[in-house]
Amino acid sequence: MKTIVIRNGRVIDPSRKLDQECDVCLADGQIQEVGRVGRPAEVTIDAEGLIVAPGLLDIHVHLREPGQTELESIETGSAAAVAGGFTTVACMPNTEPPLDDEAAIEYVIRQGARAGLCNVLPVGAITKGRSGKELAEMGRMARAGAVGFSDDGEGVASPAVMRRALQYVAMFDRPIMQHCETPEIANEGVMHGGATAVRLGLPGLPAIAEELMLQRDITLTSEAGARYHAQHVSTAGSVELVRRARAKRLSVTAEVTPHHLLLTDACVATYDSNYKVKPPLRTAKDIAACIRGVKDGTITALASDHAPHSVAGKELEFQRAPFGIIGLETALAAYIRALILPGHIDWPHLIRLMTLGPAEVLGLTKGTLQVGRDADVTLIDPQRQWTVEASRFKSKARNCPWNGEDFVGKAVMTIVGGEVKYCEPEDDGRVGA
C-alpha cells in the first residue's frame, strides 16, 4: 500500500472543526498526518481547488443482492457509490430473501469485500421475513456484522413487536432504523395525499401515515432507552416530532433524502414514475420544514435512499410502477443544489451531514480525518459543472428524475482504505509520483 500525500486542498474535517488549506498523508490504510506534510510520498495528489473531506457515508441504499441482481448488485452498487464519492454504504435488508439471519449478513460482507470498492455494511431485518410479526435473530446478526436493523420498505406496524425490538437492540447498542408508515392509513396510496392527488385522480398517501408511526415509536424509544433512527423523513410534522424528541435528549436521529429537499408532489402531474417514491414527494411547506430541520440540527444525516429498478418496471403506468429513485451518483450534487447554493448551510455543515453525522447514527469510527482512522477520503470539486447522463451511470438502473439536468459540484476522486477507487477521467493528471 503506497504512501499518498494529498496537497494544497481545502481540508474540511467536522470532527475536529478543521477548515483550512493543508495536506493529508495516508499510509498503511490509515490517516497518518494532517497539516503541512514534509515527508516524501510515493504518490502525490494535487488537490488545488478541491475540498478534501472524510469519505462520504450513505446509510440508506438498496443493493438488491441477493435475489434481484438484474436490478443492481453489490458490485455495481459499490461502483456507483465510489463514483458518487461514497466510501461507505449501509445496505437495506429488503432483498429476496431478506437479510434476516447471520448467514445473509455474512454473505453481504463477503460480496462487498469481493467487489473491493467501498465499505459495504449490511443492515439486518427487524422481523423474520420482514413480516412484522416475529423478531429476527438480531443478536446473532449484530455479531456477524449488522450495523443496524430495519424492515425498510415496510414499517413495523405492531407496537408490541416494535417495543420488543427496541428493548432487544438496547442490549447490544445497534439502532432501529424505521420506515415510518402506518399501513392502515397508507393503504394503496401512490403519491402525497393532498389536492394534487385529488386533481390527478391518484390514491393519496397522507402525511399522518408517517407521523403517527413516528410519534408511537418515539414514545416507545423513551421507555426502552434504545437508539432509534427515522428514515427518509418527509413531512413538516415528522421534523417537529424529531425536534421535540431531541430536545428531551432522547436517542432519536433522522435522515432526509435529496428528492425530499428538491421535488414536490406537483412533479407527479407528468405521471412520470421516476417521481414515484416512498415516502412520496410532499409539498413546498414540507420541503421548507425539512430544510429548517437540517439547518437547526434536528436532521443529522443525509441519505440517498438509492432504490434501483428496471427500465421496464418504471415504464409501467404510474399506479403499477415500483417506488424508488436512484441517487448514489447524484446525491452530492443534489444536496449542493438544495442546501449550499441557496445559502442554507455552509460546506463544513454539509460535509458533517454526509460523514460524521451518518457515522454517529451507526456508531462507526468513520467520517473523520483524525490520525489513526481509516484512510477513506473524498475529493470534491465544488465548482465542477456537469450534466446528468443516466445512461453512463455505474449503477445498473436508470430511474433518475435528474436525467439531462445540469448540476454544479461533483466528487472527482474517492479513496478507500488508502487506495484510489475512483477518479474522474479529467482529474487523472492530479495524481503523480
C-alpha positions in Angstrom: 0.0 0.0 0.0 1.7 3.2 -1.2 2.1 6.4 0.9 -0.2 9.1 -0.5 0.1 12.8 0.2 -2.8 15.0 -0.8 -1.5 18.5 -1.2 -3.0 22.0 -1.5 -6.6 21.2 -0.9 -9.2 22.8 1.3 -9.3 20.2 4.1 -12.7 20.0 5.9 -12.9 17.7 8.9 -16.0 18.4 11.0 -14.8 16.0 13.7 -12.0 18.5 14.5 -13.7 21.7 13.3 -10.9 21.9 10.7 -11.4 24.0 7.6 -8.1 25.2 6.1 -5.7 24.6 3.2 -3.3 21.9 4.2 -2.0 18.4 3.3 -3.2 14.9 4.2 -0.9 11.9 4.4 -2.2 8.4 4.0 -0.2 5.2 4.7 -0.8 1.6 5.7 -4.6 2.2 5.2 -4.7 4.9 7.8 -4.7 8.7 8.2 -1.0 9.4 9.1 -0.8 13.2 9.2 -2.9 16.3 8.6 -1.2 19.6 8.2 2.0 20.7 6.3 3.4 17.3 5.4 7.1 17.3 4.8 7.7 13.5 4.4 8.3 12.0 0.9 5.4 10.4 -0.8 5.2 7.5 -3.3 2.0 9.1 -4.7 1.2 12.8 -4.6 -2.3 14.1 -5.4 -2.7 17.8 -6.3 -5.9 18.9 -4.7 -5.7 22.6 -5.6 -9.2 24.0 -5.9 -10.7 20.9 -4.3 -12.3 20.1 -1.0 -10.6 17.2 0.8 -13.2 15.6 3.1 -13.6 12.4 5.1 -15.0 9.7 2.9 -18.8 10.2 2.4 -21.2 7.8 4.1 -24.6 6.8 2.8 -26.6 4.9 5.4 -29.6 4.1 3.3 -29.0 2.3 0.0 -30.6 -0.7 -1.7 -28.2 -3.0 -3.5 -30.8 -5.7 -4.4 -28.5 -8.6 -3.6 -29.3 -11.4 -3.0 -32.2 -12.1 -5.3 -32.6 -9.2 -7.7 -29.2 -8.7 -9.3 -30.8 -7.9 -12.6 -31.7 -4.5 -10.9 -28.5 -3.9 -9.0 -25.7 -6.0 -7.4 -23.3 -5.3 -4.6 -20.6 -4.9 -7.2 -22.4 -2.4 -9.4 -23.9 -0.6 -6.4 -20.4 -0.2 -4.9 -19.2 1.1 -8.3 -22.0 3.7 -8.2 -21.1 4.6 -4.6 -17.4 5.4 -5.3 -18.4 7.3 -8.4 -20.6 9.4 -6.2 -17.9 10.0 -3.6 -19.1 7.5 -1.1 -16.6 5.3 0.7 -19.1 3.5 3.0 -22.7 2.5 2.3 -25.2 0.7 4.5 -27.5 -1.6 2.5 -31.1 -2.3 3.4 -32.5 -5.8 4.1 -35.4 -5.8 1.7 -33.7 -8.3 -0.7 -35.0 -11.7 -1.8 -34.6 -13.5 0.5 -34.3 -10.7 3.1 -31.3 -10.1 5.3 -32.8 -11.7 8.4 -30.2 -14.1 9.7 -26.5 -14.2 10.2 -25.8 -16.2 7.1 -27.3 -13.4 5.0 -25.3 -10.8 6.8 -22.1 -12.7 6.3 -22.9 -13.1 2.6 -23.3 -9.4 2.1 -20.0 -8.7 3.8 -18.2 -11.3 1.7 -19.7 -9.8 -1.5 -18.7 -6.3 -0.5 -15.1 -7.5 0.1 -15.1 -9.3 -3.2 -16.2 -6.2 -5.0 -13.3 -4.4 -3.4 -14.5 -0.8 -3.9 -16.3 0.7 -0.9 -17.1 -0.5 2.6 -20.4 -2.3 2.4 -22.2 -2.6 5.7 -25.4 -4.7 6.0 -28.5 -3.7 7.9 -30.4 -6.7 9.2 -34.2 -7.1 9.2 -36.1 -6.4 12.5 -38.5 -9.2 11.9 -38.3 -12.6 10.2 -39.1 -12.2 6.5 -39.8 -8.5 7.2 -43.3 -9.7 8.0 -43.6 -7.5 11.1 -44.7 -10.4 13.3 -41.7 -12.2 14.9 -38.4 -10.7 15.8 -35.4 -11.8 13.7 -32.3 -13.0 15.5 -30.8 -9.5 15.8 -28.2 -10.5 18.4 -26.6 -13.1 16.0 -26.8 -10.7 13.1 -25.1 -8.0 15.2 -22.3 -10.4 16.0 -22.0 -11.3 12.3 -21.6 -7.6 11.3 -25.1 -6.0 11.0 -24.8 -2.3 11.8 -28.4 -1.6 12.4 -31.9 -3.1 11.9 -34.8 -2.1 9.7 -37.7 -3.6 7.8 -37.3 -0.8 5.3 -40.0 -0.8 2.7 -42.4 -1.7 5.5 -43.0 -0.1 8.8 -43.3 -2.4 11.8 -47.0 -2.0 12.4 -47.4 -3.8 15.7 -46.5 -1.6 18.7 -45.8 -4.7 20.7 -43.3 -6.0 18.2 -41.6 -2.7 17.9 -41.4 -2.4 21.7 -39.7 -5.8 22.0 -37.3 -4.8 19.2 -36.3 -1.6 20.9 -35.8 -3.4 24.2 -33.7 -6.1 22.5 -31.4 -3.9 20.5 -30.7 -1.7 23.6 -28.7 -4.7 24.9 -26.1 -4.6 22.1 -26.2 -0.9 21.0 -27.4 -1.0 17.5 -30.0 1.4 16.1 -33.5 0.6 15.0 -33.9 2.3 11.6 -37.6 2.6 10.9 -39.5 3.2 7.7 -42.4 5.2 9.3 -45.6 4.3 7.6 -48.9 3.2 9.2 -50.2 0.6 6.7 -53.9 1.1 7.6 -53.6 4.7 6.7 -51.2 4.5 3.8 -53.4 1.8 2.2 -52.8 1.8 -1.6 -51.5 5.4 -1.8 -49.0 6.1 -4.6 -48.4 9.9 -4.0 -48.8 12.5 -1.3 -52.3 12.7 -0.1 -53.4 16.2 -1.0 -55.1 18.5 -3.5 -52.7 17.4 -6.3 -53.6 13.7 -5.8 -57.3 14.5 -6.0 -56.8 16.5 -9.2 -54.8 13.7 -10.8 -57.2 11.0 -9.7 -54.4 9.1 -7.9 -54.8 7.5 -4.4 -53.0 9.5 -1.8 -50.6 8.6 1.0 -51.2 11.2 3.7 -48.6 12.8 5.9 -50.3 11.4 9.0 -49.4 7.8 8.0 -45.7 8.7 8.6 -46.2 11.0 11.6 -48.4 8.6 13.5 -45.9 5.7 13.5 -43.0 8.1 14.3 -44.9 9.5 17.3 -45.6 6.0 18.6 -42.0 4.9 18.1 -40.6 8.0 19.9 -42.8 7.1 22.9 -41.6 3.5 22.9 -38.0 4.6 22.5 -38.2 6.8 25.6 -39.2 3.7 27.6 -36.7 1.3 26.1 -33.6 3.5 26.1 -32.6 2.3 22.7 -31.2 4.2 19.7 -33.8 5.0 17.1 -33.3 6.4 13.6 -36.2 7.7 11.5 -35.5 7.0 7.8 -36.3 9.4 5.0 -38.5 11.9 7.0 -40.6 13.8 4.6 -43.2 15.9 6.4 -43.2 19.1 8.5 -44.9 17.2 11.3 -42.2 14.5 11.3 -39.4 17.1 11.6 -41.2 18.7 14.5 -41.6 15.3 16.3 -37.9 14.6 15.9 -37.0 18.1 17.1 -39.1 17.7 20.3 -37.6 14.2 20.9 -34.1 15.5 20.6 -34.9 18.5 22.9 -35.8 15.9 25.5 -32.4 14.3 24.9 -33.9 11.0 23.6 -31.6 9.0 21.4 -33.5 9.8 18.2 -31.9 10.7 14.9 -33.3 11.3 11.4 -32.2 11.5 7.8 -33.6 13.2 4.8 -33.1 12.5 1.1 -32.2 14.7 -1.9 -35.6 14.3 -3.5 -37.5 15.3 -0.4 -35.5 18.6 -0.3 -35.9 19.5 -4.0 -39.1 17.9 -5.5 -42.7 18.4 -4.7 -45.9 16.4 -5.4 -46.5 18.8 -8.3 -43.9 16.8 -10.3 -46.3 13.8 -10.4 -48.5 15.8 -12.7 -46.5 14.4 -15.6 -47.3 10.8 -14.5 -43.6 10.1 -14.8 -42.9 7.2 -12.5 -39.3 8.4 -11.9 -41.1 10.7 -9.4 -42.8 7.8 -7.7 -41.1 7.2 -4.4 -42.0 6.2 -0.8 -42.4 8.2 1.2 -43.9 10.3 -1.6 -42.8 13.7 -2.7 -44.6 16.2 -0.4 -45.4 19.9 -0.6 -43.3 23.0 -0.6 -44.2 23.5 3.0 -42.8 20.1 3.9 -39.6 20.9 2.0 -39.1 24.1 3.9 -39.6 22.3 7.2 -37.0 19.6 6.2 -34.5 22.3 5.3 -35.2 24.1 8.6 -34.5 20.7 10.3 -31.2 20.4 8.5 -30.2 24.0 9.4 -31.0 23.7 13.1 -29.5 20.2 13.7 -32.8 18.3 14.0 -31.7 16.2 11.0 -28.2 15.0 11.4 -27.7 12.8 8.4 -28.3 12.9 4.7 -29.0 9.7 2.8 -29.8 8.9 -0.9 -32.3 6.0 -0.4 -30.7 4.7 -3.7 -33.5 2.4 -5.0 -32.7 0.8 -8.4 -35.4 -0.5 -10.6 -35.6 -1.8 -14.2 -36.5 0.4 -17.1 -39.4 -2.0 -17.9 -40.7 -1.6 -14.3 -40.6 2.1 -14.4 -42.3 2.2 -17.8 -45.5 0.8 -16.3 -48.4 3.1 -15.6 -47.8 5.3 -12.5 -50.0 3.3 -10.1 -48.4 0.0 -11.1 -44.7 1.1 -11.3 -42.4 0.4 -8.4 -41.5 3.1 -5.8 -37.9 4.4 -5.9 -35.3 6.8 -7.2 -31.6 6.1 -7.6 -29.3 8.5 -6.0 -25.7 7.4 -5.3 -24.2 9.2 -8.3 -26.2 12.4 -7.9 -26.7 12.8 -4.2 -23.8 15.2 -3.5 -24.7 17.5 -6.4 -28.4 17.4 -5.4 -27.5 18.4 -1.8 -25.3 21.2 -3.1 -28.3 22.5 -5.1 -30.7 22.2 -2.2 -28.6 23.4 0.6 -25.3 25.1 -0.4 -26.3 27.2 -3.5 -29.3 28.8 -1.7 -27.1 29.6 1.3 -29.0 27.4 3.8 -25.8 25.8 5.2 -22.1 26.1 4.5 -19.6 23.4 3.3 -18.5 22.2 6.8 -22.1 21.6 7.7 -22.8 19.7 4.5 -19.7 17.6 5.0 -20.7 16.8 8.6 -24.2 15.7 7.4 -22.6 13.3 4.9 -19.8 12.0 7.1 -19.7 12.3 10.8 -23.5 12.5 11.2 -24.2 9.2 9.4 -21.3 7.6 11.2 -22.7 8.6 14.6 -26.1 7.1 13.7 -24.5 3.7 13.2 -21.8 4.1 15.9 -19.0 3.9 13.4 -15.4 5.2 13.8 -15.6 6.7 10.4 -16.4 10.1 8.9 -13.2 11.7 10.2 -9.7 12.6 9.2 -8.3 12.0 12.6 -4.9 10.4 12.7 -5.1 6.6 13.0 -8.5 6.3 11.5 -9.3 4.6 8.2 -7.8 6.3 5.1 -11.2 7.0 3.5 -11.2 10.3 1.7 -13.4 12.1 -0.8 -12.1 14.9 -3.1 -14.8 17.3 -4.2 -14.7 19.9 -6.9 -17.3 22.4 -5.7 -17.4 24.3 -9.0 -17.5 21.4 -11.4 -20.3 21.9 -13.9 -21.7 18.7 -15.3 -24.8 17.2 -16.9 -26.5 14.1 -15.6 -26.4 11.3 -18.2 -28.2 8.3 -16.6 -27.1 6.0 -19.4 -23.5 6.4 -18.2 -24.1 5.6 -14.6 -22.1 2.8 -12.9 -25.4 1.6 -11.5 -27.4 -0.8 -13.5 -30.5 1.3 -13.0 -31.6 4.5 -14.8 -34.7 5.6 -12.7 -33.3 9.1 -12.1 -35.5 12.2 -12.0 -32.5 14.5 -12.8 -31.5 12.9 -16.1 -30.4 15.6 -18.5 -30.2 18.3 -15.9 -27.1 20.5 -15.2 -25.5 20.4 -11.8 -22.7 22.2 -10.0 -20.3 20.3 -7.7 -19.0 16.7 -8.0 -16.9 14.2 -6.2 -13.8 13.7 -8.5 -11.8 11.2 -6.6 -12.7 8.6 -4.0 -10.0 6.9 -1.8 -11.0 3.9 0.3 -8.5 2.3 2.7 -5.7 4.3 1.3 -6.3 3.3 -2.3 -7.8 5.3 -5.1 -11.0 3.5 -6.1 -12.4 6.2 -8.4 -11.1 9.2 -10.3 -12.9 11.4 -12.8 -11.0 11.0 -16.2 -10.2 14.7 -16.4 -8.6 14.6 -12.9 -6.1 11.8 -13.7 -3.5 14.4 -14.1 -3.7 15.3 -10.4 -2.1 12.0 -9.5 1.7 11.8 -9.8 4.7 10.1 -8.3 
